């Protein structure tokens, strides 16, 4: 039976509890994050879950068919929403990020500016209306999400729910700061129609969120520089699959990928938006499909160690492998959801309409 460690009070700040207790809960969360995510999902109705996975979504966040990425309009307003930091929400302060910095800092952990999601409309009950699909953003900081969502996950691992209760509905973007991550399933399709996909193991020593779990690749927080979904995804492709340093000049690489997108050798899609039931991480679910030859030219086989973990060997994109990956692997909720959705939309994404599943 999965039980929290003994004598582990909810964390508020470094001085609020013994560091050994905090570290015990943090390690417990790391080791059992997948099981805790599945358990946390049970507190929400089945209708709110994406394709039978733990990821939570709203009706207007899940389109019935894949949306071309470039069809999504995005808007930024500096005055959007109830404030720029977690202290402006009706939530108790946790100082969780500062505690992480003091006791268990990942290799890269900085309070960088982000684009905080304030509104999302990716689907409608009837025909698409004016302005659909669209996302709206205001200013945010990376630690806003750590101080709410990751703190709530830590609290849940300790058997407490005060912060979770204060947040309330995790799909209500006015209740908490929501830093948007873009989680991209990369699929390669060869000339015979066979396809494969990649997964990433997130090294807990290198990342501040979901260490020890698998995720689709690439994935990253939507943040400056730039304010463009595709450009943000290109940056993550460069860093997680291309081996580029974080601040490298990406002009040539960006030109290659964007030219391939314009020329039809790459297609980029959005399948929806969802929230992790444990950490409240908010992910845009995207798929990028490459011609196999082009992918090889850009990334080789795609595997290897990077700044956040290890890209694993490619897996066959078929029903048994998708089912096994979602059901048996410690896959993040967003990764499980986008993989399930991609398989259900395979006819649109890669023309696999004749395959069973």
Protein Blocks (a to p, Z undefined) as FASTA:
>chain_A
ZZddehiacdfbfmlpcfklmmmmmmmmmmmmmmmmmmmmmmpcfklpgghiabdcdfkl
mcfbdcdfklpccdddfkgcjbjbfklpccdceklmmmmmmmmccfbdcdddddddfbdc
fbdfbdcdehiacdddddddfklmmmmmmmmmmmmmnopaklmmmnmpaklmklpccddd
dddddddddfkopacdddddddfklpcghghiacdddddddddedjdfklmmmmmmmmmm
nopafkbcfklmmmmmmmmmmnopaccddfbdcddfklopacddddddddfklmmmmnon
opacdfkbccdddddddfklmmmmmmmpccdfklmmmmmmmmmmmmmmnopambgZZ
